Amino acid sequence: MIRRGGRGRSASFAPGEVFKAPKQGLTCRVVLLDDSEHVVEINKSTLAQVVFDSVLRKLEILERDYFGLMTQNDPSHKSEEHWIDLLKPIKKQIKKPPHNKVLFCVRYYAIDPISLQGNTRNQFFLQLRADIIKGQLFCPPHNAPTILSYILQADIGDYETKEKDIEYLMDKNLLSAQSKGLESEVIKFHQFHNGMNPQEAVNRFLRSAKELDSYGMHFVDVQYEDQMLYQLGFCPTGFAVYRGTRQITFFKWSKVIQVSYKSKRFTVSMKGHGMEEGHLIPMNFDLGSSKACKNLWKDCVDHLSFYNESAHHQRKTSSPESEDFNNPPGSYSSSGSLPR
């Protein structure tokens, strides 16, 4: 048996007894949008909400509803990424080191990011910059030079040399396939911004970014009934189906009546119109696994709730003609009941 004492005493063991070192404290590493890490000490029962709140305090963010935590279990398996449930213990939702990181991200994109508070607005800038780098936010060639030049002005200030601009663009991987060959145009526009303060550059970037078709979309690979591969994404006003960088179709949230899943199939049912008025029109998408399908279904339900509630709030504070939302919060139905 171990005998513990104060100074000058030693510990001894009974014959055959094995000493077990105390467990090291558990930590959760949160990757922030500026690529720095915020480490939070946790135990097996610590709710994800505690970790989330710690990040918000660090970043001094009050508009908390736009953000969330996402798993980063294995970057090579993007389909396994999902939003962390803040009301459940964090330890059960992440893997052991080195895959125990989570990402702090914008989950719900504001329709007008310029109206957000300063700290929230700056986080949106970082998120949208990351979206461009990852190819999630597609900038057409006629928009890319202006948008990228605002990023340069916000991050490094006034134009100094061509070499400095190119080095920064290369370092941040901003010269992706969608903007290849546009370096000279980006640099030219950057020179026009001399004297513009960083916050104004951020604001102009946000005004331009929110007008892009893929603004706010985190895409998931799906297979449609024609057996072709598409990308499905949710945004503030509805959901869209893409093939590559081309938008195939778009539906407003107000048209969505029901979302459901069964095994690997995700179904969105919408209001019919014209000859099909009064009927539900289903769209079926197949995913790679039942887990990915369930995650997509829950994400869709959460987006419906968030944006319908936002629309309901806007109707209370603005004129009836200002928005075209027909469904009050909770008027849609969902199957495959998942506790919320």
C-alpha positions as CSV (number, residue, x, y, z in Angstrom):
1,M,0.0,0.0,0.0
2,I,1.2,3.5,-0.8
3,R,1.9,5.6,2.3
4,R,1.7,9.3,1.6
5,G,3.3,11.9,3.9
6,G,4.8,15.3,4.1
7,R,8.4,16.5,3.6
8,G,11.0,13.9,4.3
9,R,8.7,10.9,3.9
10,S,8.9,8.4,1.1
11,A,6.3,6.2,-0.5
12,S,6.5,2.5,-0.2
13,F,4.6,-0.3,-1.9
14,A,3.2,-3.6,-0.7
15,P,4.8,-6.6,-2.4
16,G,3.5,-7.2,-5.9
17,E,1.7,-3.8,-6.1
18,V,2.2,-1.8,-9.3
19,F,2.4,2.0,-9.1
20,K,0.1,3.8,-11.5
21,A,1.1,7.4,-12.5
22,P,-1.8,9.9,-12.2
23,K,-3.6,10.6,-15.5
24,Q,-2.5,13.8,-17.3
25,G,-5.2,16.4,-17.6
26,L,-7.3,16.2,-20.8
27,T,-7.3,19.1,-23.2
28,C,-9.3,20.1,-26.2
29,R,-7.5,22.0,-28.9
30,V,-9.7,24.5,-30.8
31,V,-8.3,25.8,-34.1
32,L,-9.4,29.4,-34.6
33,L,-10.1,31.1,-37.8
34,D,-6.7,32.9,-37.8
35,D,-5.1,29.4,-37.6
36,S,-4.0,29.9,-34.0
37,E,-5.0,27.4,-31.3
38,H,-7.0,27.8,-28.1
39,V,-6.5,25.0,-25.6
40,V,-9.2,24.3,-23.0
41,E,-8.8,21.9,-20.1
42,I,-11.6,19.3,-20.0
43,N,-12.7,16.2,-18.2
44,K,-14.9,13.3,-19.4
45,S,-18.1,15.1,-18.5
46,T,-17.2,18.6,-19.8
47,L,-20.0,19.8,-22.1
48,A,-19.0,21.1,-25.5
49,Q,-20.8,24.3,-24.5
50,V,-18.0,25.0,-22.0
51,V,-15.4,24.8,-24.7
52,F,-17.4,27.0,-27.0
53,D,-18.0,29.6,-24.3
54,S,-14.3,29.7,-23.6
55,V,-13.6,30.5,-27.3
56,L,-16.2,33.3,-27.4
57,R,-14.7,34.9,-24.3
58,K,-11.3,34.8,-25.8
59,L,-12.5,36.4,-29.0
60,E,-14.9,38.8,-27.2
61,I,-17.8,37.7,-29.4
62,L,-21.3,38.5,-28.3
63,E,-23.3,37.4,-31.4
64,R,-22.7,33.8,-30.6
65,D,-25.6,32.3,-32.6
66,Y,-23.7,32.5,-35.9
67,F,-20.8,30.2,-34.8
68,G,-20.2,26.6,-33.9
69,L,-17.6,23.9,-33.4
70,M,-16.8,21.3,-36.0
71,T,-14.9,18.1,-35.8
72,Q,-11.5,17.7,-37.5
73,N,-11.0,14.0,-36.8
74,D,-9.2,13.2,-40.0
75,P,-8.8,15.8,-42.8
76,S,-8.6,13.0,-45.4
77,H,-12.2,12.0,-44.6
78,K,-14.1,15.2,-45.1
79,S,-17.4,13.3,-45.2
80,E,-16.9,12.5,-41.5
81,E,-16.8,16.1,-40.5
82,H,-19.9,17.2,-38.5
83,W,-21.0,20.0,-36.2
84,I,-20.5,19.3,-32.5
85,D,-23.5,19.1,-30.3
86,L,-22.9,21.8,-27.6
87,L,-25.2,20.1,-25.1
88,K,-23.3,16.8,-25.0
89,P,-19.8,16.1,-23.5
90,I,-17.0,17.1,-25.8
91,K,-14.8,14.1,-25.1
92,K,-17.4,11.7,-26.6
93,Q,-17.5,13.7,-29.8
94,I,-13.7,13.9,-30.6
95,K,-11.0,11.3,-31.1
96,K,-7.8,10.8,-29.2
97,P,-4.7,12.8,-30.0
98,P,-3.4,13.8,-32.5
99,H,-7.0,13.9,-34.0
100,N,-8.5,15.7,-31.0
101,K,-8.7,19.1,-32.6
102,V,-12.0,20.9,-33.3
103,L,-12.6,23.9,-35.6
104,F,-14.2,27.1,-34.5
105,C,-16.3,28.2,-37.6
106,V,-19.1,30.3,-38.8
107,R,-22.0,27.9,-39.0
108,Y,-24.9,30.3,-40.0
109,Y,-23.9,33.1,-42.4
110,A,-25.6,36.5,-41.9
111,I,-27.6,37.8,-44.8
112,D,-25.9,41.1,-44.3
113,P,-22.6,40.7,-42.5
114,I,-21.9,44.4,-42.6
115,S,-24.6,44.8,-39.9
116,L,-22.7,42.6,-37.5
117,Q,-20.6,43.9,-34.5
118,G,-16.9,44.5,-35.1
119,N,-15.5,41.3,-33.6
120,T,-18.2,39.2,-35.3
121,R,-17.6,41.0,-38.6
122,N,-13.9,40.3,-38.5
123,Q,-14.5,36.6,-37.8
124,F,-16.7,36.5,-40.9
125,F,-13.9,38.0,-42.9
126,L,-11.5,35.3,-41.7
127,Q,-14.1,32.6,-42.5
128,L,-14.9,33.9,-46.0
129,R,-11.1,34.2,-46.7
130,A,-10.8,30.6,-45.7
131,D,-13.8,29.6,-47.9
132,I,-12.1,31.2,-50.9
133,I,-8.8,29.4,-50.2
134,K,-10.7,26.0,-49.9
135,G,-12.6,26.7,-53.0
136,Q,-16.0,26.7,-51.2
137,L,-16.6,30.3,-52.1
138,F,-16.2,30.6,-55.9
139,C,-15.1,34.0,-57.2
140,P,-15.8,34.4,-60.9
141,P,-12.9,35.9,-62.9
142,H,-14.6,39.3,-63.2
143,N,-15.0,39.5,-59.3
144,A,-11.8,37.8,-58.1
145,P,-9.3,40.7,-58.6
146,T,-11.4,43.2,-56.6
147,I,-12.2,40.7,-53.8
148,L,-8.6,39.5,-53.5
149,S,-7.3,43.1,-53.5
150,Y,-9.5,43.9,-50.5
151,I,-8.0,40.9,-48.7
152,L,-4.5,42.2,-49.4
153,Q,-5.5,45.7,-48.1
154,A,-7.0,44.3,-45.0
155,D,-4.1,42.0,-44.2
156,I,-1.0,43.8,-45.2
157,G,-2.1,47.4,-45.8
158,D,-1.0,49.7,-48.6
159,Y,0.7,48.4,-51.7
160,E,4.5,48.5,-51.5
161,T,5.9,46.1,-54.1
162,K,4.6,43.5,-56.6
163,E,6.9,40.9,-55.1
164,K,5.4,41.4,-51.6
165,D,1.8,41.1,-52.9
166,I,2.6,37.9,-54.9
167,E,4.5,36.4,-51.9
168,Y,1.4,37.0,-49.7
169,L,-1.0,35.6,-52.2
170,M,1.2,32.5,-52.6
171,D,1.7,32.1,-48.9
172,K,-2.0,32.2,-48.2
173,N,-2.8,30.0,-51.2
174,L,-5.2,32.7,-52.5
175,L,-4.0,32.2,-56.1
176,S,-6.0,29.0,-56.6
177,A,-7.3,27.6,-59.8
178,Q,-10.2,30.1,-59.8
179,S,-7.9,33.1,-59.9
180,K,-4.9,31.7,-61.7
181,G,-3.4,34.2,-64.2
182,L,-5.1,37.2,-62.4
183,E,-2.1,38.2,-60.4
184,S,-1.5,41.5,-62.3
185,E,-5.1,42.5,-62.0
186,V,-5.2,41.8,-58.3
187,I,-2.0,43.9,-57.8
188,K,-3.5,46.7,-59.9
189,F,-6.6,46.9,-57.8
190,H,-4.6,46.7,-54.6
191,Q,-2.7,49.9,-55.6
192,F,-6.1,51.7,-56.0
193,H,-6.7,51.1,-52.2
194,N,-3.8,53.1,-50.9
195,G,-4.9,55.0,-47.8
196,M,-7.9,52.7,-47.1
197,N,-7.9,51.5,-43.5
198,P,-8.1,47.8,-42.8
199,Q,-11.6,47.9,-41.4
200,E,-13.0,49.6,-44.5
201,A,-11.2,47.0,-46.6
202,V,-12.9,44.3,-44.5
203,N,-16.3,45.9,-45.0
204,R,-15.9,46.2,-48.8
205,F,-14.7,42.6,-49.0
206,L,-17.9,41.5,-47.1
207,R,-20.2,43.5,-49.3
208,S,-18.6,41.9,-52.4
209,A,-18.5,38.4,-50.9
210,K,-22.1,38.2,-49.8
211,E,-23.2,38.8,-53.4
212,L,-21.5,35.7,-54.7
213,D,-23.7,32.7,-55.5
214,S,-21.9,30.3,-53.2
215,Y,-21.7,32.7,-50.2
216,G,-22.3,30.8,-47.0
217,M,-22.3,27.3,-48.4
218,H,-20.5,24.4,-46.9
219,F,-20.8,21.8,-49.7
220,V,-21.4,18.1,-49.3
221,D,-20.9,15.6,-52.1
222,V,-24.2,13.8,-53.0
223,Q,-25.4,11.6,-55.8
224,Y,-28.7,12.5,-57.4
225,E,-31.3,10.2,-59.0
226,D,-29.5,10.4,-62.4
227,Q,-26.4,8.8,-60.7
228,M,-24.3,11.9,-61.3
229,L,-22.2,13.5,-58.5
230,Y,-23.3,16.9,-57.3
231,Q,-22.6,19.2,-54.4
232,L,-25.3,20.3,-52.0
233,G,-25.0,23.4,-49.8
234,F,-27.1,25.5,-47.4
235,C,-27.0,29.3,-47.3
236,P,-29.0,32.1,-45.6
237,T,-31.8,32.1,-48.2
238,G,-32.1,28.4,-49.1
239,F,-30.2,25.5,-50.4
240,A,-28.5,24.9,-53.8
241,V,-27.3,22.1,-55.9
242,Y,-24.0,22.6,-57.7
243,R,-22.0,20.6,-60.2
244,G,-18.4,21.9,-59.9
245,T,-18.7,25.6,-59.8
246,R,-22.0,25.8,-61.7
247,Q,-25.2,26.2,-59.8
248,I,-27.8,23.7,-61.1
249,T,-30.8,24.7,-59.0
250,F,-31.7,26.7,-55.9
251,F,-34.7,26.6,-53.6
252,K,-35.8,29.1,-50.9
253,W,-36.2,27.8,-47.3
254,S,-39.8,29.0,-47.5
255,K,-40.5,26.3,-50.1
256,V,-39.1,23.4,-48.0
257,I,-41.9,21.5,-46.2
258,Q,-40.2,18.3,-45.1
259,V,-36.7,16.9,-44.8
260,S,-36.0,13.2,-44.0
261,Y,-33.4,10.5,-44.2
262,K,-33.3,6.8,-44.4
263,S,-30.1,4.9,-44.4
264,K,-27.9,6.7,-47.0
265,R,-30.7,8.6,-48.7
266,F,-31.5,12.2,-47.8
267,T,-34.8,13.6,-49.1
268,V,-36.0,17.3,-49.3
269,S,-39.7,17.8,-50.1
270,M,-40.9,21.1,-51.4
271,K,-44.1,22.9,-52.3
272,G,-45.3,22.2,-55.8
273,H,-46.2,25.1,-58.0
274,G,-48.2,25.5,-61.3
275,M,-49.8,22.2,-62.2
276,E,-48.3,20.5,-59.1
277,E,-49.6,23.1,-56.6
278,G,-50.8,21.4,-53.4
279,H,-48.4,18.5,-53.8
280,L,-45.0,17.8,-52.3
281,I,-42.2,17.5,-54.7
282,P,-39.4,15.2,-53.3
283,M,-35.7,15.4,-54.2
284,N,-33.6,12.4,-53.3
285,F,-29.9,12.5,-52.7
286,D,-27.6,9.5,-51.8
287,L,-24.5,9.9,-49.6
288,G,-21.5,7.7,-48.9
289,S,-22.7,6.5,-45.5
290,S,-25.7,6.5,-43.2
291,K,-23.7,8.6,-40.7
292,A,-22.9,11.3,-43.3
293,C,-26.6,11.2,-44.3
294,K,-27.8,11.7,-40.7
295,N,-25.3,14.6,-40.2
296,L,-26.6,16.3,-43.4
297,W,-30.2,15.8,-42.3
298,K,-29.5,17.4,-38.9
299,D,-27.6,20.3,-40.4
300,C,-30.5,21.0,-42.8
301,V,-33.0,20.9,-39.9
302,D,-30.8,23.3,-37.9
303,H,-30.5,25.7,-40.9
304,L,-34.3,25.6,-41.4
305,S,-34.8,26.4,-37.7
306,F,-32.2,29.2,-37.6
307,Y,-33.2,31.0,-40.8
308,N,-37.0,30.7,-40.3
309,E,-36.7,32.0,-36.8
310,S,-34.5,34.9,-38.2
311,A,-37.2,35.6,-40.8
312,H,-39.9,35.5,-38.1
313,H,-37.9,38.1,-36.0
314,Q,-37.4,40.3,-39.1
315,R,-41.2,40.3,-39.8
316,K,-41.7,41.6,-36.3
317,T,-39.3,44.4,-36.7
318,S,-39.8,45.4,-40.4
319,S,-42.6,46.0,-42.9
320,P,-44.5,42.9,-44.2
321,E,-43.2,43.5,-47.7
322,S,-39.6,43.3,-46.7
323,E,-39.2,39.5,-46.8
324,D,-40.8,36.7,-48.8
325,F,-40.9,34.0,-46.1
326,N,-44.1,32.1,-46.0
327,N,-43.4,29.6,-43.3
328,P,-43.4,30.6,-39.6
329,P,-40.8,28.9,-37.4
330,G,-41.5,25.2,-36.9
331,S,-44.0,24.9,-39.8
332,Y,-41.9,22.4,-41.6
333,S,-41.8,18.8,-40.5
334,S,-38.9,16.4,-40.3
335,S,-38.6,12.6,-39.9
336,G,-35.9,10.4,-38.4
337,S,-36.4,12.1,-35.1
338,L,-33.2,13.3,-33.6
339,P,-33.2,14.8,-30.1
340,R,-32.5,18.6,-30.2
